[in-house]
Amino acid sequence: QVQLLESGGGLVQAGGSLRLSCIFYGSPFAMYVMEWHRQVPGKQSELVATVTPGSSTTYADSVQGRFTISRDNAKSTVYLPMNSLKPEYSAVYYCHASHLSRAGPDYWGRGTKVTVAS
């Protein structure tokens, strides 16, 4: 059973920075594609960034150049440093894991809230 634990959210002024972390417990972390999603109440969830087991990355256009997803397989942790934050980035950020083979269930963390004040 995989469990994901996010941390690093909080309140920051526009233009500031935060770094989110997600610790992965339970299965071989190196076999999972890791993602960060965000959701604003009343709006559809948005995929923010993805990192594969080989550390290939993709980003939503809205965060390209501001966010950098990375993973440390030795620590079973995925990171999301966020720079030049905007108020519209305020959301609950969720960590998501799916097996590279696409077999089996995928997993979600409980989220960490980011609030960017203008």
Backbone as CSV, one residue per row, in Angstrom:
resi,resn,N_x,N_y,N_z,CA_x,CA_y,CA_z,C_x,C_y,C_z
1,GLN,0.837,-1.173,0.000,0.000,0.000,0.000,0.889,1.245,0.000
2,VAL,0.670,2.090,-0.993,1.449,3.315,-1.114,0.768,4.427,-0.337
3,GLN,1.559,5.223,0.326,1.061,6.429,0.967,1.935,7.596,0.549
4,LEU,1.307,8.730,0.352,1.999,9.948,-0.054,1.750,11.022,0.988
5,LEU,2.813,11.714,1.366,2.683,12.761,2.373,3.317,14.035,1.856
6,GLU,2.466,15.029,1.591,2.948,16.316,1.092,3.258,17.265,2.252
7,SER,4.154,18.188,1.978,4.446,19.254,2.927,4.996,20.445,2.160
8,GLY,5.107,21.566,2.851,5.744,22.723,2.254,4.814,23.848,1.845
9,GLY,3.517,23.602,1.914,2.591,24.672,1.586,2.579,25.754,2.639
10,GLY,1.878,26.836,2.336,1.783,27.923,3.292,1.344,29.196,2.615
11,LEU,1.508,30.286,3.334,1.150,31.610,2.852,2.413,32.343,2.432
12,VAL,2.373,32.906,1.243,3.536,33.623,0.724,3.043,34.834,-0.060
13,GLN,3.854,35.861,-0.102,3.518,37.039,-0.894,3.765,36.768,-2.371
14,ALA,3.027,37.447,-3.210,3.244,37.335,-4.646,4.706,37.642,-4.962
15,GLY,5.267,36.842,-5.853,6.671,36.971,-6.196,7.586,36.121,-5.341
16,GLY,7.052,35.563,-4.278,7.843,34.735,-3.381,7.981,33.313,-3.869
17,SER,8.547,32.482,-3.003,8.848,31.101,-3.358,8.425,30.148,-2.248
18,LEU,8.102,28.954,-2.661,7.867,27.849,-1.741,8.457,26.596,-2.369
19,ARG,8.730,25.607,-1.545,9.130,24.311,-2.066,8.252,23.232,-1.450
20,LEU,7.513,22.559,-2.312,6.685,21.449,-1.862,7.486,20.156,-1.906
21,SER,7.188,19.278,-0.982,7.810,17.956,-0.941,6.720,16.914,-0.812
22,CYS,6.998,15.752,-1.339,6.071,14.625,-1.224,6.907,13.379,-0.940
23,ILE,6.694,12.800,0.215,7.396,11.573,0.570,6.510,10.387,0.213
24,PHE,7.105,9.405,-0.409,6.421,8.213,-0.923,6.768,7.044,-0.011
25,TYR,5.738,6.390,0.494,5.940,5.230,1.372,5.298,3.992,0.751
26,GLY,5.966,2.881,0.809,5.298,1.615,0.564,5.831,0.728,-0.529
27,SER,6.099,1.237,-1.695,6.514,0.401,-2.822,7.778,0.996,-3.435
28,PRO,8.400,0.274,-4.343,9.597,0.862,-4.956,9.292,2.170,-5.662
29,PHE,9.748,3.256,-5.065,9.487,4.594,-5.584,9.969,4.738,-7.023
30,ALA,11.082,4.102,-7.327,11.698,4.288,-8.639,10.841,3.755,-9.779
31,MET,9.792,3.027,-9.486,8.928,2.481,-10.531,7.701,3.356,-10.793
32,TYR,7.616,4.474,-10.127,6.419,5.301,-10.221,6.663,6.626,-10.923
33,VAL,5.705,6.978,-11.761,5.628,8.317,-12.328,4.978,9.210,-11.275
34,MET,5.610,10.329,-10.991,5.130,11.220,-9.946,4.633,12.525,-10.562
35,GLU,3.564,13.014,-10.016,2.953,14.236,-10.529,2.544,15.141,-9.375
36,TRP,2.474,16.414,-9.670,1.820,17.393,-8.817,0.600,17.927,-9.575
37,HIS,-0.502,17.943,-8.872,-1.733,18.530,-9.376,-2.142,19.631,-8.405
38,ARG,-2.999,20.512,-8.871,-3.540,21.520,-7.961,-5.022,21.711,-8.242
39,GLN,-5.703,22.102,-7.198,-7.144,22.310,-7.337,-7.594,23.491,-6.517
40,VAL,-8.353,24.344,-7.176,-9.022,25.462,-6.533,-10.467,25.046,-6.304
41,PRO,-11.027,25.330,-5.142,-12.422,24.941,-4.903,-13.346,25.419,-6.009
42,GLY,-14.157,24.508,-6.506,-15.108,24.855,-7.553,-14.548,24.779,-8.956
43,LYS,-13.258,24.470,-9.080,-12.644,24.369,-10.402,-12.071,22.971,-10.604
44,GLN,-11.837,22.662,-11.856,-11.278,21.363,-12.193,-9.814,21.287,-11.758
45,SER,-9.418,20.103,-11.352,-8.024,19.889,-10.987,-7.131,20.084,-12.203
46,GLU,-5.927,20.580,-11.970,-4.976,20.846,-13.049,-3.688,20.081,-12.790
47,LEU,-3.211,19.403,-13.817,-1.898,18.762,-13.739,-0.837,19.844,-13.880
48,VAL,0.025,19.941,-12.898,1.026,21.006,-12.864,2.355,20.533,-13.435
49,ALA,2.811,19.372,-12.981,4.136,18.901,-13.398,4.227,17.399,-13.210
50,THR,5.061,16.787,-14.047,5.268,15.341,-14.032,6.757,15.043,-14.069
51,VAL,7.163,14.012,-13.327,8.537,13.513,-13.429,8.482,11.992,-13.505
52,THR,9.153,11.454,-14.502,9.172,10.009,-14.698,10.272,9.376,-13.836
53,PRO,10.287,8.046,-13.757,11.375,7.406,-13.009,12.761,7.773,-13.535
54,GLY,12.855,8.073,-14.814,14.132,8.491,-15.384,14.392,9.979,-15.292
55,SER,13.506,10.684,-14.565,13.619,12.130,-14.318,13.331,13.001,-15.532
56,SER,12.620,12.484,-16.509,12.079,13.348,-17.553,10.926,14.143,-16.960
57,THR,10.818,15.403,-17.369,9.827,16.283,-16.749,8.949,16.962,-17.804
58,THR,7.737,17.242,-17.411,6.830,18.055,-18.214,6.084,18.995,-17.273
59,TYR,5.607,20.105,-17.848,4.970,21.144,-17.051,3.743,21.697,-17.757
60,ALA,2.811,22.161,-16.950,1.725,22.950,-17.503,2.308,24.264,-18.026
61,ASP,1.726,24.777,-19.096,2.219,26.027,-19.679,2.216,27.151,-18.647
62,SER,1.247,27.124,-17.762,1.089,28.221,-16.810,2.219,28.304,-15.792
63,VAL,2.976,27.228,-15.609,4.041,27.227,-14.601,5.420,27.031,-15.211
64,GLN,5.481,26.868,-16.514,6.766,26.647,-17.172,7.716,27.787,-16.842
65,GLY,8.902,27.435,-16.413,9.898,28.432,-16.071,9.822,28.927,-14.641
66,ARG,8.752,28.607,-13.942,8.591,29.046,-12.556,8.713,27.883,-11.589
67,PHE,8.247,26.715,-11.992,8.271,25.521,-11.156,9.283,24.541,-11.735
68,THR,9.890,23.758,-10.839,10.846,22.740,-11.269,10.595,21.467,-10.475
69,ILE,10.055,20.460,-11.126,9.815,19.197,-10.434,11.092,18.358,-10.474
70,SER,11.346,17.665,-9.377,12.493,16.766,-9.346,12.190,15.636,-8.374
71,ARG,13.005,14.617,-8.426,12.816,13.478,-7.533,14.168,13.007,-7.015
72,ASP,14.132,12.462,-5.816,15.308,11.855,-5.223,14.917,10.417,-4.916
73,ASN,15.334,9.505,-5.757,14.921,8.111,-5.598,15.477,7.504,-4.309
74,ALA,16.623,7.964,-3.869,17.196,7.442,-2.628,16.362,7.836,-1.414
75,LYS,15.691,8.980,-1.500,14.863,9.451,-0.386,13.375,9.228,-0.631
76,SER,13.038,8.640,-1.773,11.622,8.407,-2.122,10.811,9.691,-1.995
77,THR,11.350,10.734,-2.537,10.732,12.051,-2.384,10.711,12.771,-3.729
78,VAL,9.624,13.472,-3.964,9.520,14.340,-5.122,9.343,15.767,-4.615
79,TYR,9.967,16.697,-5.326,9.986,18.095,-4.914,9.354,18.976,-5.983
80,LEU,8.850,20.100,-5.524,8.341,21.095,-6.451,8.688,22.488,-5.929
81,PRO,9.901,22.963,-6.231,10.190,24.354,-5.926,9.375,25.259,-6.832
82,MET,8.767,26.271,-6.228,7.902,27.185,-6.971,8.415,28.599,-6.753
83,ASN,8.726,29.264,-7.829,9.278,30.617,-7.766,8.341,31.601,-8.453
84,SER,8.541,32.862,-8.130,7.758,33.943,-8.743,6.266,33.638,-8.673
85,LEU,5.840,33.329,-7.486,4.456,32.887,-7.317,3.466,34.017,-7.572
86,LYS,2.336,33.614,-8.137,1.258,34.545,-8.442,0.027,34.180,-7.596
87,PRO,-0.833,35.142,-7.320,-2.051,34.826,-6.565,-2.887,33.720,-7.203
88,GLU,-2.879,33.658,-8.526,-3.671,32.624,-9.197,-3.103,31.227,-9.013
89,TYR,-1.940,31.116,-8.412,-1.384,29.801,-8.117,-1.906,29.259,-6.782
90,SER,-2.669,30.067,-6.079,-3.232,29.605,-4.815,-4.151,28.414,-5.063
91,ALA,-3.913,27.339,-4.338,-4.677,26.106,-4.536,-4.212,25.087,-3.497
92,VAL,-4.887,23.983,-3.475,-4.363,22.829,-2.750,-3.576,21.991,-3.752
93,TYR,-2.350,21.702,-3.406,-1.468,20.954,-4.296,-1.399,19.506,-3.815
94,TYR,-1.624,18.610,-4.761,-1.678,17.183,-4.464,-0.561,16.443,-5.185
95,CYS,0.018,15.516,-4.482,0.991,14.605,-5.056,0.254,13.367,-5.563
96,HIS,0.674,12.871,-6.706,0.023,11.715,-7.330,1.093,10.751,-7.822
97,ALA,0.841,9.449,-7.646,1.781,8.420,-8.086,1.058,7.388,-8.931
98,SER,1.664,7.028,-10.048,1.129,5.950,-10.878,2.286,5.077,-11.330
99,HIS,2.044,3.770,-11.359,3.117,2.838,-11.709,3.502,3.018,-13.171
100,LEU,4.758,2.887,-13.440,5.285,3.056,-14.789,4.608,2.118,-15.786
101,SER,4.248,0.926,-15.335,3.608,-0.052,-16.218,2.135,0.261,-16.464
102,ARG,1.619,1.252,-15.763,0.191,1.625,-15.825,-0.701,0.544,-15.221
103,ALA,-0.107,-0.429,-14.577,-0.875,-1.476,-13.908,-1.101,-1.090,-12.452
104,GLY,-2.175,-1.568,-11.910,-2.440,-1.322,-10.498,-3.041,0.036,-10.252
105,PRO,-3.362,0.309,-9.013,-4.001,1.593,-8.691,-3.004,2.734,-8.721
106,ASP,-3.529,3.922,-8.816,-2.692,5.082,-8.590,-3.049,5.665,-7.226
107,TYR,-2.241,6.602,-6.776,-2.349,7.067,-5.391,-2.289,8.588,-5.323
108,TRP,-2.982,9.108,-4.319,-3.023,10.553,-4.081,-2.647,10.849,-2.635
109,GLY,-1.946,11.948,-2.450,-1.752,12.461,-1.120,-2.960,13.269,-0.688
110,ARG,-2.886,13.784,0.514,-4.016,14.542,1.066,-3.937,16.020,0.732
111,GLY,-2.821,16.437,0.176,-2.710,17.807,-0.290,-2.033,18.737,0.695
112,THR,-1.469,19.794,0.144,-0.898,20.866,0.953,-1.354,22.188,0.342
113,LYS,-1.803,23.086,1.179,-2.425,24.303,0.684,-1.390,25.396,0.471
114,VAL,-1.489,26.015,-0.678,-0.631,27.146,-1.025,-1.519,28.375,-1.201
115,THR,-1.188,29.421,-0.501,-1.902,30.687,-0.637,-0.906,31.769,-0.979
116,VAL,-1.144,32.428,-2.101,-0.270,33.498,-2.551,-1.028,34.813,-2.416
117,ALA,-0.569,35.657,-1.552,-1.234,36.930,-1.296,-0.744,37.995,-2.266
118,SER,-1.670,38.804,-2.709,-1.299,39.864,-3.658,-0.816,41.107,-2.937
